[in-house]
Amino acid sequence: MPADGRDVVVAQGTTDEDGLVRLDVAPGAYIVIGGEVVGLMGQPSPTPVTVGSAPVSITITYDTGIR
Protein backbone atom coordinates (compact mmCIF):
# COMPACT_ATOMS: atom_id res chain seq x y z
CA MET A 1 0.00 0.00 0.00
CA PRO A 2 1.19 3.56 -0.52
CA ALA A 3 3.07 5.00 2.44
CA ASP A 4 0.72 8.00 2.57
CA GLY A 5 -1.71 6.00 4.69
CA ARG A 6 -4.29 5.30 1.98
CA ASP A 7 -5.64 1.77 2.31
CA VAL A 8 -4.97 0.82 -1.31
CA VAL A 9 -3.46 -2.43 -2.56
CA VAL A 10 -0.97 -1.47 -5.26
CA ALA A 11 0.41 -4.94 -5.97
CA GLN A 12 0.32 -8.40 -4.48
CA GLY A 13 2.02 -11.67 -5.20
CA THR A 14 2.82 -15.17 -4.06
CA THR A 15 6.32 -16.43 -3.40
CA ASP A 16 7.89 -19.03 -5.65
CA GLU A 17 9.54 -22.28 -4.51
CA ASP A 18 12.59 -20.26 -3.38
CA GLY A 19 10.48 -17.89 -1.25
CA LEU A 20 10.90 -14.98 -3.67
CA VAL A 21 8.31 -12.68 -5.22
CA ARG A 22 8.73 -9.87 -7.75
CA LEU A 23 6.34 -6.92 -7.79
CA ASP A 24 6.49 -4.18 -10.41
CA VAL A 25 5.30 -0.82 -9.06
CA ALA A 26 5.76 2.82 -10.02
CA PRO A 27 8.43 4.84 -8.18
CA GLY A 28 7.24 6.06 -4.79
CA ALA A 29 7.04 5.25 -1.08
CA TYR A 30 5.19 2.08 -0.09
CA ILE A 31 4.50 -0.15 2.89
CA VAL A 32 4.90 -3.88 2.24
CA ILE A 33 2.65 -6.09 4.35
CA GLY A 34 3.31 -9.82 4.47
CA GLY A 35 0.15 -11.91 4.49
CA GLU A 36 -0.84 -14.61 6.93
CA VAL A 37 0.70 -18.04 6.40
CA VAL A 38 -1.01 -21.12 7.83
CA GLY A 39 1.22 -22.78 10.42
CA LEU A 40 3.36 -19.72 11.15
CA MET A 41 3.04 -17.44 14.15
CA GLY A 42 1.45 -14.11 13.21
CA GLN A 43 2.56 -11.76 10.49
CA PRO A 44 5.77 -9.78 10.05
CA SER A 45 5.79 -6.08 10.80
CA PRO A 46 4.90 -3.79 7.88
CA THR A 47 8.04 -2.82 5.96
CA PRO A 48 8.43 0.68 4.49
CA VAL A 49 10.23 0.79 1.13
CA THR A 50 11.04 3.57 -1.31
CA VAL A 51 11.13 2.58 -4.97
CA GLY A 52 13.11 4.62 -7.49
CA SER A 53 14.23 3.83 -11.01
CA ALA A 54 16.44 0.91 -9.93
CA PRO A 55 15.22 -2.43 -8.55
CA VAL A 56 14.82 -2.62 -4.76
CA SER A 57 15.20 -5.74 -2.65
CA ILE A 58 13.69 -6.25 0.82
CA THR A 59 13.52 -9.19 3.19
CA ILE A 60 10.39 -10.07 5.13
CA THR A 61 10.90 -12.54 7.97
CA TYR A 62 8.24 -14.79 9.49
CA ASP A 63 8.41 -16.46 12.91
CA THR A 64 8.25 -20.24 12.48
CA GLY A 65 7.96 -20.79 16.23
CA ILE A 66 10.92 -23.20 16.14
CA ARG A 67 13.36 -22.49 18.96
N, C-alpha and C positions, 0 to 999 in steps of 0.2 A: 504494500500500500504506500501511497505517497507519504513522505515525512511531514507534510503540512497538517496531518491529523485527520484528513478526509478518510472516511471508511470506504475506500475504493480498492478493489482487487485489480491490479495492473497486469499481473502475470501469475501463473501457477504452473507447477510441473510435478512430475514424479521422478524419483531417482532411478537410475539404471542399476544394473547388477553390481557396479562398483561404488554405488552410493553417491553418484554425481548427477547433477541436473544443470541444464543450461537454460537460462531465461534471457530473451532479447527484449530490452526495454529502452526507451528514449533516455538521453542524459537527464539527470536530476537526482534529487535526494529521495530515498525510499526507506521503508522499514520492512525487513524480511521476517516473516513469521513462519516458523516450522509447524507443520500440522501434527495432529495426534497420531501416534503409532501404537497399534494394539500390542500389548506386552511390554511396553516401555513405560517408565515412570514420568508422567507429566509431559510438558512441552518445554523446549528451550526458550530462553528469553528472546524477545524481539531484537533483531540485529539491525542497527542503522547502517546504511551503505550509500555512498555517493557515486553515481555512475557518470563518467565523462565519455570521451571519444574512444578510450582504450578499454579492453576487457577488464573486468574486476572479478576477483576471486574472494569468496568468504567461506568460512567454515562454521557450520551449525552443529553443535554437539548435543546428543541426547543422553540421558542417564539410563543405563541398562539395569541398574539396581544390583549388578554384580560387584561384590566387594572382596 
